[in-house]
Amino acid sequence: MTGDDKRPRERRFATWTTRRWLRVGVAGSLVVLVMLGSLGAWVLGRTERLSTDLSDVKSPALATGFRLEAALLNQETGARGYGLTGTPEFLVPYREGLAEEKTDIAQLSDLLHGDAEGLRDLEAVEGAIARWQERYARPIAASPPGAASPLVATRAAEGKKTFDQVRSTLAVQQGRLLADRARARDDLGSTMRLRNWLFTTIALVIAVMTGLVFEGLRRGITRPLDRLGTDARTIAGGNFDHPITPTGPADLRRLSREIDFMRRRLVRELAFTEEARMRLDAQAADLQRSNAELEQFAYVASHDLQEPLRKVSSFTQLLQRRYGGQLDERADQYIDFAVDGANRMQVLINDLLDFSRVGRVHHEDQSVDLDEVLERTLAALSVGVEEAGAKITHDPLPTLAADPTQMGMLWQNLIGNAVKFRRPGQAPEIHVTAAREGDLWRFTVTDNGIGIAPEYADKVFVIFQRLHNKDAYGGSGIGLAMCKKIVEFHGGTIGIDPDYRDGARITFTLAHEHPERPGPDTLPEATRSGAELRTP
């Protein structure tokens, strides 16, 4: 075969799939097995036929031939003895020989059915027996008893001659039967040897085919799949640049190429994801640094502005006490504006300082009984509650792991707002509930005040955002923003119930166990340095 003829055949085999290889292998194996099975069945059938012919025909025919000879000898002995003595007892073996003769000849006829030569030999034997019986045995047996038959002497030579012919035909028959049995034995022996060799060959062929099947499965399926699995485990271990080499039949090679295509796409996606993660990490670090700097700025601003603000407030108050009423009305108005602005600035700075401390200045978590914290808060707000005539009730509140100071600030702002934003001419009614939801507790603070419009549900939690002017309702606009910061710091969320229309209902969640918080070591180094530098 030339190289040009070999390459197209190799290319043709290269397109074969696992299913086609299996079909061809199974079909070839079945053809070989059917051929071997047919040959084995033929050999077994021949062995059975030869064995049956030997045991049921040849051997019985030879034995019957010998019995026929014995029956004829009994007839000859009995007839000759009766002819010499005239004693009837000699006729007993003669008559028995006749009966046995008929039986043996009938049996031989059945056994030699289809054997032309054997039947010719049997006819020759029957003819010789008939001549001997006609010329010698029957006439003597028919002689009267009591005296010797004269036929014995007169037909002695003829009787001997005819009986020798009987013996001769019996000898020919028995020789042929012996030869047939010997040939049958030889055929049976050679067939059995052929059978043994054939079944040994079949066993070897089956063993070789089994080995070829296993080797074909190993090379065509098992080894490519093992290699593919090894490559997949290597990639799963983190070596995404490891290529997958296609091996095996066409469908396994196609599968390997598809998996390798998926690997390359994953590499591209991972590279894109890694780049995005790095950008996100950088943005998160910038955002964390910015938040830390903003918190530090708020703290520093509120802390460092305390002293000059106290001076401004003190001197404006002194100015008001000393010169109040001595200047014109416009001057007194200006002084009042300055004192009010200084006082409001003082409140705003203090609120801003408290807001900046949430999440930055944090005590260790401890078991906090919210019932006790709420009672202390109500005691602190007792003056305003009594003045407003507020009625405050609450369900049993749980005990959580939290910062007790911040929990107090949370209740103070929520209850204080509910009391402050009441309807004119109507006493405030405030109710606090708590319900377990999985790993969280959901709290609600419901009042019958002026309420919050749904479009302002998010705005009220933004720092310094006010829905009313300072003359209608006082405050700095930090309260709900501080509540949001405290709740989120403790792993929860807070919002306004938009479906409640008879006032305001604020709902928030708190975790039963405080979530993990980033410590100072997780902040950027510059931020940590600035925080350590500024924190008193």
C-alpha atoms as one frame of an Amber mdcrd trajectory, in Angstrom:
protein
   0.000   0.000   0.000   1.393   3.401  -0.939   1.565   6.398   1.385  -1.097
   8.211  -0.661  -3.494   5.282  -0.212  -2.770   5.039   3.509  -3.389   8.680
   4.353  -6.994   8.797   3.016  -7.766   5.628   4.963  -6.328   7.147   8.122
  -8.367  10.298   7.536 -11.465   8.169   6.972 -10.887   6.286  10.243 -10.238
   9.592  11.992 -13.846  10.614  11.330 -15.236   7.519  13.047 -17.096   8.189
  16.270 -17.187   6.021  19.366 -20.597   4.721  18.363 -19.323   3.696  14.934
 -16.252   1.980  16.369 -18.498   0.113  18.793 -20.886  -0.874  16.003 -18.071
  -2.156  13.796 -16.433  -3.965  16.704 -19.667  -5.546  17.884 -20.668  -6.521
  14.317 -17.244  -8.074  13.629 -17.307  -9.915  16.931 -20.805 -11.220  16.242
 -19.791 -12.440  12.764 -16.781 -14.300  14.171 -18.824 -15.716  17.039 -21.622
 -16.821  14.698 -19.110 -18.553  12.399 -17.386 -20.249  15.298 -20.719 -21.157
  16.850 -21.990 -22.634  13.573 -18.818 -24.661  13.148 -19.020 -25.808  16.762
 -22.678 -26.762  16.341 -21.817 -28.759  13.186 -19.015 -30.606  14.969 -21.219
 -31.324  17.975 -23.997 -32.573  15.675 -21.597 -34.823  13.777 -20.165 -36.161
  17.016 -23.644 -36.915  18.277 -24.642 -38.615  15.006 -21.514 -40.786  14.898
 -21.855 -41.664  18.546 -25.528 -42.547  18.098 -24.764 -44.617  14.954 -21.998
 -46.481  16.756 -23.968 -47.172  19.901 -27.422 -47.689  18.398 -26.621 -49.284
  14.997 -23.119 -50.599  14.392 -22.452 -52.276  17.718 -25.993 -53.729  18.072
 -25.861 -55.002  14.460 -22.565 -56.792  15.074 -23.877 -58.285  18.341 -27.060
 -59.428  16.591 -24.975 -61.040  13.848 -23.093 -63.006  16.479 -26.383 -64.043
  18.129 -27.702 -65.129  14.722 -24.643 -67.338  14.258 -25.184 -68.841  17.689
 -28.864 -69.526  16.877 -27.856 -71.324  13.641 -25.285 -73.402  15.503 -28.016
 -74.405  17.963 -30.223 -75.383  15.016 -27.437 -77.461  13.364 -26.561 -79.189
  16.632 -30.151 -79.978  17.491 -31.052 -81.215  13.994 -27.994 -83.427  13.731
 -28.503 -84.862  17.220 -32.169 -85.603  16.535 -31.291 -87.196  13.207 -28.679
 -89.492  14.777 -30.742 -90.531  17.850 -34.360 -89.768  17.104 -34.641 -88.247
  20.585 -37.186 -85.422  20.638 -35.240 -83.476  23.296 -32.708 -82.534  20.592
 -35.420 -80.605  18.812 -35.685 -78.076  21.700 -32.456 -76.160  20.825 -33.439
 -76.474  17.180 -36.810 -74.795  17.705 -35.262 -72.144  20.005 -32.680 -71.462
  17.323 -35.461 -70.972  14.776 -37.223 -68.447  17.008 -33.974 -66.620  17.737
 -33.146 -66.620  14.031 -36.377 -64.864  13.138 -35.880 -62.302  15.885 -32.249
 -61.594  14.924 -33.008 -61.334  11.188 -35.877 -58.880  11.902 -33.641 -56.836
  14.170 -30.837 -56.803  11.595 -33.301 -55.658   8.954 -34.259 -52.704  11.122
 -30.654 -51.858  12.094 -29.355 -52.083   8.516 -32.184 -50.002   7.064 -30.608
 -47.687   4.512 -27.348 -49.728   4.354 -27.503 -51.367   0.934 -24.386 -53.511
   1.359 -25.465 -54.689   4.790 -28.888 -55.626   3.465 -27.290 -57.565   0.587
 -25.162 -59.463   3.090 -28.288 -60.175   5.148 -30.103 -61.447   2.037 -27.164
 -63.726   1.265 -27.243 -65.081   4.807 -30.991 -65.627   4.620 -30.645 -67.467
   1.274 -27.879 -69.718   2.613 -29.957 -70.450   5.734 -33.020 -71.198   3.647
 -31.099 -73.673   1.423 -29.547 -75.407   4.416 -32.870 -75.653   6.234 -34.673
 -76.831   3.102 -32.159 -79.545   2.161 -31.077 -80.664   5.585 -32.566 -79.257
   8.812 -36.328 -79.307   8.175 -36.401 -82.825   6.560 -34.477 -84.312   9.477
 -36.603 -82.463  12.059 -39.714 -83.786  10.328 -38.537 -87.430  10.623 -40.471
 -89.603  13.095 -38.903 -89.884  16.548 -37.597 -93.063  18.150 -35.036 -94.028
  15.519 -32.193 -92.438  13.611 -33.180 -90.645  10.431 -31.760 -92.200   7.224
 -31.341 -88.658   5.830 -28.441 -88.067   8.152 -26.320 -90.518   6.283 -27.550
 -89.745   2.796 -27.438 -85.958   3.101 -24.478 -85.588   5.433 -22.173 -84.223
   2.747 -24.813 -81.922   1.316 -25.751 -80.683   4.807 -22.148 -79.976   5.624
 -21.674 -78.107   2.355 -24.771 -75.951   2.750 -23.992 -75.132   6.389 -20.443
 -74.144   5.412 -22.050 -71.747   2.950 -24.115 -70.353   5.847 -21.001 -69.909
   7.903 -19.230 -68.293   4.977 -22.005 -65.734   4.444 -22.125 -65.076   8.198
 -18.381 -64.524   8.181 -18.686 -62.037   5.306 -21.517 -60.245   7.110 -19.696
 -60.120  10.415 -16.501 -58.923   8.724 -18.388 -56.086   7.067 -20.133 -55.190
  10.361 -16.780 -55.221  12.173 -15.280 -52.981   9.498 -18.262 -50.597   9.687
 -17.983 -50.390  13.458 -14.220 -49.780  13.243 -14.751 -47.013  10.706 -17.471
 -45.498  12.894 -15.119 -45.582  15.857 -12.362 -43.953  13.845 -14.751 -41.284
  12.533 -16.010 -40.643  16.049 -12.491 -40.374  17.429 -11.322 -38.000  14.704
 -14.506 -35.937  15.069 -14.015 -35.713  18.845 -10.411 -34.641  18.338 -11.641
 -32.040  15.836 -14.252 -30.940  18.357 -11.646 -30.564  21.078  -9.339 -28.585
  18.819 -12.234 -26.478  17.577 -13.469 -25.571  21.051  -9.928 -24.848  22.171
  -9.614 -22.553  19.164 -12.978 -20.957  19.967 -11.856 -20.340  23.547  -8.599
 -18.797  22.308 -10.441 -16.657  19.749 -12.891 -15.472  22.435  -9.979 -14.701
  24.768  -8.189 -12.801  21.991 -11.389 -10.937  21.069 -11.978 -10.074  24.734
  -8.447  -8.746  24.964  -8.902  -6.775  21.757 -12.220  -5.355  23.003 -10.710
  -4.263  26.313  -7.643  -2.859  24.598  -9.838  -1.044  22.078 -11.983   0.364
  24.885  -8.860   1.385  26.786  -7.243   3.101  23.842 -10.398   4.461  22.228
 -12.493   5.452  25.271 -10.922   4.889  28.687  -7.533   6.454  28.025  -8.929
   9.528  26.200 -11.502  10.017  28.964  -8.807   9.593  31.643  -6.636  12.122
  29.869  -9.586  14.482  29.507 -10.398  14.026  33.212  -6.752  14.685  34.156
  -6.741  17.864  32.069 -10.067  18.920  33.604  -8.745  18.318  37.155  -5.609
  20.269  36.312  -7.732  23.170  35.108 -10.052  22.858  38.111  -6.955  23.050
  40.320  -6.313  26.572  39.056  -4.045  26.029  36.039  -6.409  27.603  33.535
  -3.665  27.938  30.902  -3.295  24.145  30.669  -4.473  23.119  27.158  -6.703
  20.113  26.484  -5.267  17.834  23.781  -7.976  16.091  21.677  -7.500  12.299
  21.525  -9.595   9.244  20.740 -12.527   8.891  18.349 -14.035  11.851  16.539
 -16.779  12.544  19.075 -14.346  12.481  22.029 -11.991  14.788  20.133 -14.927
  17.093  19.423 -15.849  17.000  23.133 -12.241  17.818  24.056 -12.209  20.755
  21.661 -15.507  22.053  23.055 -14.196  21.779  26.618 -10.981  23.506  25.575
 -13.065  26.244  23.930 -14.989  26.575  27.191 -11.644  26.737  29.052 -10.378
  29.521  26.803 -13.639  31.403  27.248 -13.401  30.939  31.016  -9.841  32.252
  30.893 -11.076  35.335  29.071 -13.981  35.730  31.481 -11.687  35.240  34.480
  -9.249  37.767  33.114 -12.095  40.225  32.616 -13.494  39.389  36.081 -10.072
  39.764  37.679  -9.614  43.104  36.004 -13.089  44.168  37.126 -12.388  42.912
  40.640  -9.161  44.837  40.785 -10.966  47.968  39.624 -13.722  47.271  42.156
 -11.173  46.708  44.914  -9.479  49.948  43.981 -12.827  51.757  43.969 -13.788
  50.110  47.274 -10.483  51.149  48.777 -10.963  54.673  47.473 -14.536  54.698
  48.772 -13.461  53.327  52.143 -10.682  55.870  52.318 -13.073  58.615  51.282
 -15.657  57.543  53.867 -13.018  57.356  56.554 -11.709  60.777  55.583 -15.254
  62.163  55.535 -15.956  60.711  58.981 -12.639  62.051  60.209 -13.406  65.424
  58.649 -16.844  65.507  60.265 -15.375  64.607  63.629 -12.516  67.059  63.327
 -14.807  69.802  62.075 -17.322  69.271  64.853 -14.603  68.826  67.465 -12.353
  71.710  66.422 -15.263  74.095  65.848 -16.451  73.678  69.446 -14.047  76.233
  70.944 -14.509  79.133  68.444 -18.256  78.474  68.474 -18.331  78.673  72.273
 -16.533  82.009  72.047 -18.994  83.301  69.455 -21.946  82.073  71.486 -20.590
  83.419  74.772 -19.733  86.872  73.411 -23.024  87.222  71.542 -24.871  86.333
  74.716 -22.767  88.831  76.667 -23.474  91.390  73.981 -27.186  90.661  74.289
 -27.216  90.928  78.092 -25.077  94.121  78.232 -26.433  96.065  75.293 -29.926
  94.595  74.968 -32.432  97.464  74.974 -29.696 100.147  74.722 -29.461 100.079
  70.925 -32.151 100.528  68.391 -34.670  97.801  67.587 -32.808  96.622  64.482
 -29.598  96.163  66.501 -31.473  94.075  69.089 -32.879  91.996  66.249 -29.428
  91.419  64.815 -28.116  90.375  68.217 -31.030  87.898  68.579 -30.237  86.465
  65.166 -26.591  85.994  66.124 -27.442  84.312  69.444 -29.980  81.999  67.772
 -27.578  81.102  64.982 -24.803  80.360  67.466 -27.106  78.154  69.530 -28.363
  76.303  66.486 -24.793  75.899  65.276 -23.908  74.457  68.701 -26.746  71.906
  68.425 -25.833  71.090  64.835 -22.165  70.526  65.674 -23.069  68.312  68.632
 -25.420  66.266  66.439 -22.772  66.046  63.742 -20.248  64.888  66.331 -22.648
  62.161  67.509 -23.303  61.142  63.900 -19.585  60.838  63.132 -19.035  58.675
  66.193 -21.476  55.983  64.990 -19.382  53.174  63.584 -16.108  54.918  64.465
 -16.290  55.046  68.212 -17.726  51.670  69.124 -17.744  49.829  72.403 -17.588
  46.055  72.628 -20.856  44.281  71.817 -22.716  43.027  74.830 -26.052  41.522
  75.638 -28.469  44.441  75.533 -32.005  44.216  76.919 -33.926  46.530  74.603
 -36.760  46.788  77.155 -34.368  48.361  79.663 -32.809  50.617  77.019 -36.266
  51.825  75.937 -37.286  52.518  79.561 -34.115  54.563  80.144 -34.792  56.473
  76.914 -38.358  57.225  77.988 -37.054  58.421  81.337 -34.643  60.765  79.568
 -37.476  62.074  77.358 -39.988  62.253  80.226 -40.249  66.091  80.233 -41.123
  66.306  76.528 -43.401  63.252  76.775 -45.332  64.797  79.688 -45.629  68.171
  77.987 -47.039  66.556  74.839 -49.267  64.180  76.829 -47.897  61.303  74.796
 -48.993  57.708  75.408 -46.169  55.261  74.678 -46.668  51.476  74.725 -44.521
  48.606  73.544 -44.525  44.843  73.146 -41.910  42.715  74.947 -38.566  43.512
  73.310 -35.738  40.999  72.837 -32.196  40.930  74.154 -29.588  41.355  71.408
 -25.815  41.561  71.076 -25.306  45.262  70.313 -23.774  48.547  71.409 -25.971
  49.799  74.295 -25.098  53.470  73.707 -26.107  53.358  70.060 -29.302  51.454
  70.916 -30.159  54.303  73.302 -29.516  56.869  70.577 -31.710  54.827  68.194
 -34.707  54.786  70.564 -34.172  58.416  71.546 -34.334  59.652  67.969 -37.281
  57.440  66.954 -39.402  58.188  70.042 -38.354  61.869  70.032 -39.398  62.284
  66.413 -42.723  60.555  67.037 -43.399  62.969  69.925 -42.165  66.042  68.067
 -44.051  65.519  64.768 -47.493  65.188  66.376 -50.792  66.482  65.026 -51.872
  69.834  66.445 -54.442  69.420  69.223 -54.002  65.627  69.419 -51.998  63.712
  72.017 -49.331  61.443  70.489 -49.894  57.681  70.659 -46.783  55.636  70.006
 -46.498  51.844  69.913 -43.345  49.721  69.501 -43.462  46.084  68.317 -40.874
  43.343  67.775 -41.162  40.040  65.839 -38.596  37.354  65.001 -37.911  36.712
  61.269 -35.275  33.998  60.895 -31.941  35.407  62.056 -33.357  38.945  62.295
 -35.724  40.859  64.545 -38.153  43.258  62.893 -39.186  46.319  64.923 -41.858
  48.918  64.177 -42.431  52.328  65.725 -45.964  53.511  64.920 -47.413  56.928
  65.784 -50.520  58.971  64.979 -48.599  62.091  63.973 -48.424  64.091  60.795
 -46.898  61.186  58.872 -44.408  61.092  56.004 -45.466  61.214  52.374 -44.296
  58.175  50.308 -42.261  60.410  47.962 -40.124  61.471  50.933 -39.592  57.934
  52.269 -35.919  57.916  51.220 -35.168  61.595  51.661 -35.856  61.616  55.423
 -32.881  59.274  56.020 -30.395  61.619  54.312 -28.348  63.812  56.642 -29.463
  67.446  56.985 -32.615  66.769  54.941 -35.669  68.510  56.455 -39.277  68.374
  55.325 -40.338  71.399  57.461 -38.767  74.763  58.300 -37.029  75.256  61.619
 -39.799  77.502  62.947 -42.455  74.761  62.599 -40.348  71.907  63.967 -36.921
  72.295  65.488 -33.952  70.020  64.998 -30.889  69.588  62.823 -32.167  66.989
  60.325 -29.678  64.365  61.501 -31.933  62.147  63.650 -33.224  59.638  61.072
 -29.886  59.659  59.234 -28.247  58.641  62.527 -30.899  55.911  63.014 -30.139
  54.570  59.535 -26.415  54.535  60.261 -26.905  52.738  63.605 -29.262  50.117
  62.141 -26.999  49.378  59.166 -23.994  49.244  61.472 -25.790  46.469  63.381
 -26.563  44.485  60.192 -30.134  45.654  59.573 -32.214  47.889  57.329 -34.649
  50.721  58.043 -37.472  52.292  56.068 -40.903  53.906  56.059 -44.037  51.761
  55.713 -45.756  53.417  52.675 -49.063  51.604  53.310 -49.612  53.185  56.717
 -51.712  56.372  56.425 -52.760  57.243  60.012 -49.398  58.703  60.929 -45.901
  57.372  60.439 -44.646  53.837  60.823 -40.920  53.252  60.785 -39.803  49.640
  60.476 -36.260  48.367  60.913 -34.420  45.079  61.457 -31.556  44.109  63.752
 -29.451  40.959  63.686 -29.643  38.651  66.669 -25.860  38.307  66.558 -23.825
  41.314  65.545 -22.230  40.875  62.058 -18.510  41.014  61.439 -17.193  44.544
  61.041 -13.931  45.615  59.442 -11.499  46.636  62.114  -8.908  49.371  61.930
  -6.413  46.973  60.373  -8.561  46.634  57.252  -8.533  50.381  56.527  -5.977
  51.850  54.155  -2.765  52.804  55.902  -3.135  56.523  55.242  -6.664  56.506
  56.649  -5.609  54.588  59.766  -2.803  57.015  60.352  -5.110  60.015  60.006
  -7.736  58.415  62.285  -5.158  57.564  64.943  -3.760  61.052  64.684  -7.096
  62.832  65.111  -8.954  60.551  67.542  -8.691  61.953  71.079
